[in-house]
Amino acid sequence: MVTRDMIIHNESGFHIRPAQLFTETAGRYVSNVTVTVKGTAITVDGKSILGLMTLGLSKGAEITIAASGPDEEAALQALKELADSGFGES
């Protein structure tokens, strides 16, 4: 399992479009992907748009993304690049 801490940078936070992009990206990989809100015990499936939407993440929110499986490094790198790009909004 590999993990990476990230910050939500886009102005609108983690609304439906970023959640959709996240789940689509995570879904391209075999590895299991989870998202945990930093400082809490709240963890959701990174391939579940409903799970991600329940997090209510706003700009500046800190999350930890974990991937476990045969392509975990590639999955985490793709998700990091997506988050760093502001989910195409910045």
Buried (B, 14 or more C-beta within 10 A) or exposed (E): EBEBEBEBBBEBBBBEEBBBBBBEBBEEBEBBBBBBBEEEEBBBBBBBBEBBBEBEBEEEBEBBBBBEBEBBEBBBBBBBEBBEEBBEEE
